[in-house]
Amino acid sequence: KMLRRVLCTMLFVGALPSLAEVSQGHISVVLLGATGDLAKKYLWQGLFQLYMDQVSSGHSFTFHGAALTALEPGQRLMFDVLKKLACPPDESPNRCAVLKDQFLKLSQYHQLKTAENYTVLNREIETLLRQERLKEAGRIFYFSVPPFVYTEIARHINSSCRPAPGAWLRVVLEKPFGHDLESAQQLAAELSSFFREEEMYRVDHYLGKQAVAHILPFRDQNRQFLDPIWNQHHVERVEIVLKETVDAKGRTSFYEQYGVIRDVLQNHLTEALMFLTMELPANMSRAEEVLQRKLEAFQSLRGLEKTSAVLGQYQAYASQVQEELQKAQDYISTTPTFAGVLIHSDSLRWEGVPFLLTSGKALDERVGYVRVLFKNRAYCTQRETLRDAGHSHCKAKQIIFYIGHGTLNTPAVLVSKNLFRPVMPEGSWREAVGHSDVQIFGQPLSDYYMYSPVKERDAYSVLISNIYHGRKDFFITTENLLASWAFWTPLLDSISHQTPRLYPGGVENQHLLDLEMVSGEVAFTVAEPVELLNPNRQMPSDYKTIQSKFRQSPLVSAWSEDLISQLASDIEKTASRTVAHSGQFHLALSGGSSPVVLFQRLARHHYAFPWKHTHIWLVDERCVPLTDSESNFFNLHKHLLQSVRVPYFNIHPMPVHLNQRLCVEEDRGTELYAKEIMALVANASFDLVLLGVGTDGHTASLFPQSEIGLEGAQTVVLTESPVKPHQRMSFSLPLINKARQVFVLVLGKGKHEITTLVSRVGHEPRKWPVSGVSPSSGQLVWYVDYEALLG
């Protein structure tokens, strides 16, 4: 009758209203990994805080610590932790002593190793409920264990440890949730076979940090001030930063697998980014609406490229890896311990605003913050010292969500006095008074309205409370998780072999990790000192662009980044020369993934390109609406056209969608495009045609084993692709071969086999359509990167 004795004692000390209310429902909390580091540092304290907060809520509790350790040693380890639990400073010593004593009595240890162990635990919970005549409200299972055992534990809970019908189940999962998109999808699929989506609570403890958790409420409560300025016209940039002074010593095994981007940016900093960029729902209390808006914010993010990130590694990391993981002395790790990533959103609100996410180990200070810096168009003629901070238009205007540590050493929300006085909830946040001479971002605290929490709470205490209340918007849903990995995985793949910049660590880093943002890309502002360079590492820049012959035509080859730079320059030179000679430039572009990086390069670096006099045509198109993400025109628009000033009447999408149907022969879309070409392009001879090569040797949308478009008078044809969407519209080979110049772009290891094959075959377009590309009176140039050329 242990539970009844506890309840009666609580009634006696006045903590509970009545036994009837207590017995409204019982909650069993099971902490798996109860003797591990996370449990010792945060989780037991968080569960004790939940008990203190909710002891009068009408629910009764029992707490079950569980691990693989046998009963006696496990029990001893767990109760050593429980004895050290502390009450918050504002709790009276007497009440604290009683609550702690009761919490210990309500807590017990279980060895959970086999399926039988889970059955026994379930039987014990049911017996307790029956003996105490309690109705079950629900069960919480907190997985403080490595993700590789999630599936096995999930199977046991689902088969023998679910609560009775009518009671809820909440399963709490700790990161990492996968290593990339594919592994996250696999883990999500496995878990979804045992639990429903509403039963799973994926923890990102940064969502429990008080400053981060207040971003959305702050935006909601200050809509009157923020609505006019929370957009691209007023925000200059946003910084989301988490710096640490500690290194990865003792954690190199984890870090070698994950690195700083997977450890911090893909989850903690990305979640803060979502809170800033998402559109606010009308009703913030509806969790499903908040989560939907977060997903929409993910979908508006522009894809990341290699040039979106800079990477660093503190100098001692390599030797720590060698020592801890018994690696050879010549082992070279490319794992980043520092990263700065530049992110853009293509939403109407945020288009053009740079979001800089930065994190690293062995830096100069421990601090975390989210800083929104506003544009300042004012110029003040008189000296700033003559002005009151609240009325000075020339001082920086910013909103800072200060996560903790650093100069302030407390969570805080700061708003420049020359912006507005914010609305803050009185019960939970209070205005800081008696500002010292401390400076934040070069300004004294007196320049800000500063608020700090009335009661500081650990992130895990906040999250455990939200689990108890079923607040799903503080957790990562499966859709949210997969959207994040879909966004980050392409960048992680592209930098997997990139050598990070070495930095000494601590204050000695000085300017070495300073960043600059130019033309949508991010780079270090200063060169890496020679003394830090590892003489054994070979840098991609050691290789220069090489030129020779490929299929009797000029070949340009380099690392992909240099190759794209060269190709973009060559296209611009061709365009400028042609416009100077004839007044206009007709450029025909292929679809597919390879040209995307070229489009972005042209948009961000070639400001002298004669776009005003350029006509843009499509070499081929998928038979889908032009607004479909599968459409070649959609990608051309997204990555190039919306960023450059091409007159809209100079843009010529293929007419694949006529009369509300796609590529129907009777609609004569091919004839319409052919007539448009004949009317505008002299002799139907394009100034430049850009092509790619498929792994099967197709080019444009001309495919092997098909004679369509290989010869004859027809200039634009309908073809059939072996992959979906099957129907395509394409230039014919005779039209391509009338061009003055044809550039063929081939990128990536996946194209090595076909590149080697095509280099050896003759003119066999029926087998390999690209082998039929041979301009009758123009020039063909091959642009092939080292990976495609050399494998």
N, C-alpha and C positions, 0 to 999 in steps of 0.2 A: 504493500500500500504506500510505497514511496511517494508517488505523485500526489496522492491525497494529503499526505503529511505536509508536503511542500505547499500545496494550495492553502491549507488551513493556517500554516505559519504566515503566509503572505496576507491572508485576511486579518490575522491578528495584528500585524504591523501596519495595516491600513493601506497596503499597495493595491488591493483588489476590491471591487465593489461588492460582489456577491458570488457565491459558489455557482449559482444558476448561470450567471453570465460567463464564468470561467469555462463551464462545460459546454459552451456553444459549439466548440470544435477544437480538435487537437491537431497540432502540427508536429511531425517528426522530421528532424533535420539530420541528414546523414552526411558527414564530411569524410570523403574518401581521400586518403593521403593525409590522415589526421596528425601524423608525426613528422611531416615534411617541412621544409623551410618556409614555404608560403603560409602554411597553416600556423606555424609557430609565430611568424612575424606579424601576420595580418588577420587570418581568417577566424581564429578562435576569438580574438579581440572583437572582430566585427560581429560574430554571433552573440557574444556577451552583450555588446551594445544593443543588438536587436532585442535580446531578452529584457534588458533594462527599459528600452523604449516601449515594448509591446506587452509587458507583463500585466498591464491593466486593460488590454485591448479586448478581452473576452475570449481569447484563445489560450489554451494550455500548450506547453512545449515539452519535448524530450530531445536531447542532442546525442547523436550516436557518432563517435569517432571511429573510423575504420581504416585499416591498413593491412599489409601482408604479414606484418610481424605477429608472432604468436601472442596469446592472450596476456600472460603475465608481464613480459617485457614491454609490450605495446601499451598496456594499461599504465605502467610506471612512467613511460616516456610521455604519454598524453597528459597525465595528471601533474607532472612536473611543469608542463606548459600552463595548464589551467590555474595552478596556484599563483602564477605570476601575473594574472590578468589584473588590469587596473581600471578604476572608475574615472570618469571625467572630473576635472577640478571642481565643477559646480555641484557635484553630487555629495550629499551629506555622508559623513563617515559611517554613521549607524546604518542608514539604508544601504549603502554600498556593501557593508559587511554581510548584511542579511541576503542581499541579492546574489552576492558572489557565492555564499554558502549554498543557496538554493540552486544556483546554476551548476555547481559541482555535483550536487545530489541528482540533478536531472540529466547529467552527462554520464555516458558509459562507453566502454571500448569494445569493439568487435574485430575479430580477424575475418576479413572478407577475401578469401582466396579461391574458393571453389563454388560451384553452383549450389551445393548443399548449404554453404555458409549464408548465402543470400536467402535461401528458403527458411533457415533458422531465424535470421533477422526479421523476416516478414512475420513469422509465427510469433515472435516476441512482441512485436508492435501490436499485432492483432489481440494477443492475450492481454496486454496492458489496457487496450481500449475497452475490451470486454469486462475486465475486472473493475475498472474505474467508471464503467458505464458512460464512456465518452464517445461522441460522434467524431469521426475522422474528417478534418477539414482538408488536409493535404500533406504531401511529403516533398521535401527538398533534398535532392541529391547533388552535393557539390563535388565535382570532379577535380580535385587538386592533385592530379596524376598526369604522367606523360600521355600525349595524344595517341600513341600507338596502342594503348590499352583501352581506349574509349569504346571501341566496338565490342570487345569481350564483356566489359562491364555493362554496357547498354543492353546486350543480349540477356545477361542475368537479371537485370532490373525488370526488363520487359516481360520475361518469362515467369519470374517468381516473386517480384518485390513491388509490384504496382499497388497503389492504394485501392480501396474498395470503390465500386461505382458511386459517382456523386462527389467524390473527393478529387482534388486536382493533384497533378504531378508536375514538379518544376525541376528540370535537370540543368545544372549550371556547368558550363564548360570554359576552361581557361585556354588562352592562346599558347602556342601557335596553332592556328586552324589551317594547316597545310603549308606547303612550301612554295606553291605556285598555283595557277588556276586549275591545272589538271588534278593535282593532289587534293586541293580543296574540294573540287567536285566529287572526287572519290570518297573522301571522308564524309561529306554532306550526304551523299547517297546512302552510305552505310548507316549513318545515324538516323536518317529519315525512314529506314526500314523498321526502326524500333520505337521512335518517338515522333509525335506530331510536331509541327512547326511551333505551335503556341506553347509547347512544353519545354522548348529549348531556350536557354538564356546564355548566349556567348558573351563572356566578360571581356571588355576592354577597360581596364581599371582607370584609364584617363577620363572616361565618361563619368566617373565618380569624383574626379577632382572638382572642388567647389567652383573655381573660376571657369572651367570648361563647361560644367553642368549649368552654369548661369548664362551662357552665351545666348541660347534660344529664349529663355525668359526675359533677358535684357532687351533683345530685339523686339520681343512681343510687347513689353511694357513701355518701350520708348518709340513705338511706331510713329507717333506724331513728329518726333525730331528726325528719326532715321529714314523714313520713307522718301523724303526729297534728296537725301545725300548718300544713301547706301547703294551706290551704283558706279558705273564706269566714268560718269561725268565728274564725279567728286572724289573717288578713291584713287590715290596715286599707286599704292602697292599694299600688300598684306604680307606680314612675316609670321610664320608659325615655327617656333624654335624650342628645342629641348637640348640643352648642353649639359654634359657631365664632366666632372674632373677625374672620376675613376676610369681605369682602363678595363680591358676584358680579361685580366688575369683571373684564373680559376674558372672562367666561362668560355675558354677558347674552343672547346669541343662544340658548344652550342653556336658560337659566333662563326666558326668555319662553315657550318651548315646554313646559317641565316644571314649574317652581316647586318649592318645598321639599317638598311632600307627595309628588310623584312622584319627586323626587330622593333623598329620605332615608326618609320614613315608610313608603311603600308597600313598600319592600324591606328596608333595614337594620333599622329599628326593629320592623317587623312580624315579621321572622324571630326577633329576640330575644323578642318577645311569644309566639311559638309555642313556643319552648324553655321558657318559664315555664309556659304554660297547658296544654300537651299532657299527656296521661296517659303515664306511662313504660311502655314494653313490658317484658315479663318479661326478654327478652334484648336488651340494648342493642347487641349486635354485629350484629344482623340489620337491615341498612339498610332493607329493605322494610317492616319493622314500624315503625321510627322514622318513616318517611315517611307511612305510613298513619295513625299517631297525630297527626301534624302536620295532615293533611287533616281529621281529625275535629275537631281544635281550631279550624280555620277555620270549619267548619260550625256550631260552637256560638256564634260571635260574633254579637252583636246588631247589626242593621243600623245604619249611621250616618245621622244627620240633619244638617241645617244647624246645629242647636244643639249638635252634638257637637264643633264645632271653633271655635277663634278664630284669626284670621289677622292677620299684620302685615307691613309692608314698611318697610325702613329708608329714611330720608328721601332719601338721595342716589341711590337706585336709579333713579328716573324719569329724572334727568339723565344717568346712565350709559347707560341704554337709548337715550335720544335721541341721545347722542354716538356710541355704538358701532354702532347700527343705523340711523343717519341718519333718525330720526323727527322729525316736526314738534314745535315747542315746546309745542303744546297737546296732544300725545299723552299719554294717561293709561293707565298700565298697572295692571291689577288682579292682577298676579302676586304671590303671597305669598312673602316671603323668611323668614317666621317662621310656625310653626303649632303650636298645642297642640290635641291631639285626645283626647277622652275615649272610651274603649272599654270595653264590658262584654261578658262572656261569660255565656251562659245555661246553661252546664254546671252540674251539681250542685255541683262543687267550687268554682266561682268566682262563682256568682250573687251579684250585689250588690257585688262588689269593683271599685272603679274602677282602670282601667289608663290612666295619662296618658302619652301619647307626645308629646314636645316636641323641636323642632329649629329652628334659625334661624341666619342669618348676621348679622354685625355685632353680636354679643352681647358680654357682659363678659369671657368666658373661653373657652378652647378645652378642652373636656372631654367625655367620654362615660361614661355609667354606667347600670347597671340597679340600681334600689334597691327592695327588698321591705321595707316597713315593717309591723311586726306590731302588733296591738292590745295595749294595756297596761291591764289592769284594776286594777293595784295602786295603793295610796296609801301613801306612806311618811311616817310621823309624824316620825321623826328626820331631821336634816339629811343630805343626800347626801354632804357632805364627810367624814362619819364612817364612810362605808361603802366597802368595796372594790368596784370596778366589776363584778367577776365575780359579786358576791353582791347587787348592788342591783337589786331588782325594779322600781324606779321609773324607771330610765333607759330611753331608747328602745331597742327591740329591732329589729334590722334585719340583713339580709344584703345586701351590696353587691358587685356584679360591676363592678369599676372598669376600664373599657375602656382608658383611657389619658389622657395629658396632665394638665391641671388641677393641683391641689395635689400629688398624689402623683407625677405624671409617669412612671408605670409601670403596666402591667396589674397588677391585684391582686384578690384575693377577701377580703372583710372580713366577719366574723361577730361580732355583739355577744357579749361574754363572758357576759352574763346569758341567752343562748339555749343554746348548746352549743359544745363544741370540735369543729370539723368533722374529718372524715376527708379527708385530701388525699394524692394520689399523691406519694410521696417523691422519685421520680426526676425529676419535672418541676416540682413546686411546693415551695417551702421557706418556713418561717415567718420573717417579718421580725422582727428583734430590734433593740434600741436605739432604741425609739420616741422621736421628738422631740416637741416641743410642738405639732406640726401638729394641726389639728382637721378632722374630716370630719363634715359635717352637725351641727355644734355640739358634737361630742364629741371628746375627745383620742384619738389612735390607741391609747393604752393601754387604752381601753375595748373594743377589738376584738382578736380573733384575726385577724392579717393575714398573708396568704400572697402571694408573688409568684413568677413563673416562674423556675426555675433558669437557664433560657436564654431570653432574649427573642428572639422570632422575628417577622419581618415577616409580615403576614397573607397576602401572595401566596406566600411561601415555604411556609407551612402548606398553602394550597390546592393549590399545584402538587404538593406531596408527596401530598396526598389523591387528586389526579387520577392520579398514577402508581400509587397503590395501589388505584384503582377504588372509592374510598369515596363512594358516591352520596349518602349522607345529609348531606354537607356542601355539597350543591348544590341548585339549585332545579329540581324536575321540572316537566314541562308542567302536570300537574294542580295542583301547588302554586302555580305562577305564575298560572294562570287563576282559582284560588280567591282569591288575593290581589287580583287585579284586579276580580273580581266583588264583593268586599267594599268596595274603595275607590272604584270608578267612580261609584256613586250619589252619594257625598259630593262628588266632584270635579265632577260635573255640577251639583249644587245650589249650589255656591259659585263657579261659573265666572264669574259677573258680580258677585260680592260685593266691595265695596270694602274692602281690608284697612286695619287701623289703622296709621298712620304712627308710626315711632319713630326717635329721632335717631341711634342706633347707639352701641355700646360702653357704657362705664360710665354714660353720661348717660341710659340707658334707665330706670335706677332701678326704681320700682314700676310702670312703664308696661305691662310685659308680665306682671305677676303675674296668676295665674288663680285662680278659685274654682269649686268643683264643687257645684252645688245641684240636687237633684231629677233627677239623671241627665243634667244639662246642664252645659256649661262656659262661663264668661264671664270677661272681664277684670274685675279687682276695682276698678279706678279708671277714671273717664271719660277719654276722649282729650282732652288739652289743646287749647284753642281755637287756640293759635298753631301747632299742627302740622296742623290741618285744612286741606285744599286747598279754597279758596273755590269752585273750579269744579266740584267733584264733588257730585253730587246723591245724597243718602242716602235709602234706602227709607223711613226714619222721617220724612222730610219730608212724606210723604203720610199723611193721616189716613183713618180709616174713613169711607166715605160711605154715606149711606142714601137710597134713593129707591124707585122702583117698577119691577117687572119682571113682565110679563104681569099687570098689575093687582094684583100682590101685593107686599108689602114686600121690598125688596132691601137686603142688606148687602154691601158690597164694600170690599176692602182688599187690600194685599199678603198673600200666602198665610199668612205667619206670623202677622200681626195678625188675619187673618180666622179662622184656626183658634182663636186665643186668644179671640176674641169669641164664636164658636160654642160653644166649651167652656163659657164663662161663662153663655151663654144656656141651655144644656142644664142646667147645675147649678141655675140660678135656677128653671127650670121644674120640675125634680125636687124641689127644696126646697119650693116652693109647693104642688105636688101632694101630697107626703107630709104636709105640715102640714094639708092640707084633707081628704084621704081615707085617709091612713095608708100608702099604697103608690104606687109609680110604675112604670108599664109602658112600657118603652122598647124599640122595635123598630129594629134596626140593619141597614143594607145591607152587602153585601160590596164587593169591588173594592179598588183601591189607594188611592183618595182618603181613606177614613175612617181609614187607618192612623195618619196624623199626629195626627188627632183623638183616637184611642184613647190614643196615647202622651201627649198633652197632658193628658187626663183622669186618666191613671194617675199622672203626675208632679207635677201642680200643684193638683189639686182634692181636697184632703184632707178638706174639709167636705162632700163629695158624700154624699148619704144612701144609700150602697150597700146598707146593711143592709135597707133597705125597697124596693129596686129589683129589679124583674123584668126580665131581659134576654132578648129574643126576636130571632130572625133573620127579616129581611124576605125573604131569598132564600138559596138554597144550591145549590152545585154538587153533582151526583150523584157524589161521590167519598167514600171513608171520611173521617171527621172528623179522622183523624190525618194526612191527606194535606195537603201544603203548599198545594195548590190550594183546599182547603176554606175557606169564609168563616169557619166556626167556629174552625178552626185559627188563622187570623190574629187573630181576636177574642181567643182565649185567649192567644196569644203576646204581643200588644201591650197587652192591657187586663186580662183576667180574672185572670191569674196575679199581677198587681200590686195588685189591689184586693180588699177583703173583701166579696164578694157571696156570700150563702149559696148553697151548691151547689144547693139545691132551688129557688132563684129563677132558675136558668139553664136556658133552654129551647132546646136545639139542634134543628134540623129533623130528623125521622126519615127520612133518605134511605137509611140502611143497615139494612135489616130482613131477617131470615131469611138472613143471609149473602149478600144480593144488593142491588143499588143501584137505587132508584127503579122498582121493578116495580109496575105499577098494582094488581095483585091483592093486594099487601101493604097497600094502603090507607094509606100514609104521610100523604098529604094530609088524609085524614079524621081520622087520629089527631091531627095538629097542630091542625086546625080544632076538634076536640072539646076539646083542651087549652086553646085560646084561649077558647072559649065558657065553659069551667068556671072560668077564673081572671080573665078580663078582662071587666069589666062592659059588657054590650051589645056586646062585641067591638070596643069603641072604645078604641084605644091612646092613652095620654097624649101620646106623641111617637113619630113615625116619621121616621127619617132615611133619605133617599134620595140617590142619585147620578144622573148622566146619562151614558150612553155616547155615543160619537161618532156613532152611528147614531140617537140619540134614544131608546134604550131606557132604562127605569128599572126597579128591582128586577130580576127576570128576565122581564120582559114585553117582547117583541121586535116590531119592525115587521113588517108583512105577516102577522101572526098574530092571530087573534081570541081566542086562549086567554087567559082571565083578564081580559079587558077589560070584560065585563059578565056578568050572571047572578047566581045565588045562591051559587055556589061561592066560598069564601073563600081556600082554598089550592089551588094548581094545579100540575100538572107541565107544563113548557114545553120548547121546543127552541131552543137557542142556535145562531147561525150559526158560532160558534167553539168549539173544544174546551175543556173537556169539554162536549159538546152538551146533555146532559140536565140540567135544573134543576128545583128546587122553588121556588115563589114565592108571596108574597101576591098576591091578585087586586087589580085596580084598585078595585072596590067596597069591599074591606076597608081599603085604604089611605085611601080617601076618607071612612071613618067616624072617622078619628083626630081627636083634639082639636087636635093641632098636627102639621104636616108641615114638616120642614126639608129643603131640597134643597141639597146641597153640590156645587159645580162648581169644579175647580181645573185650572190649566195652560193653556198656549198651544194644546195639542192639542184643547182643547174650545172654542176661540174660534168656529170655524165653526158648530158645532151650537148654541152659545149665541146667536149672531146669528140663526140660522134660527128657533129656538124663540121668540125674542123677537117674531117677526113673524107666526107662524102662529096660527090659532085652535084650536078644540077638535077635533083630528084624531088621536085615539089609535091608529088603525090604521096611520097613517104614522109618527107620532112618539108613542109611548106616554106620554112624560113630559107631553105637552100635555093628557093626560086627568087629571092630578093636580089635583084641585080639591075639597078637603074640604067635605062638605055642610054641616056646622055647626061646622067648626073653622077654624084659620088656617094659611095656607101662607106660609112665608118662604124666600126664595132667598138663599143664601150663595155669592157668585160672586167669585173673586179677580180682580185687575186683568188678569192675563194672559188669562184666559178671556173676560173682559168686553170688553177693549180690544184684545187681540191683541198 
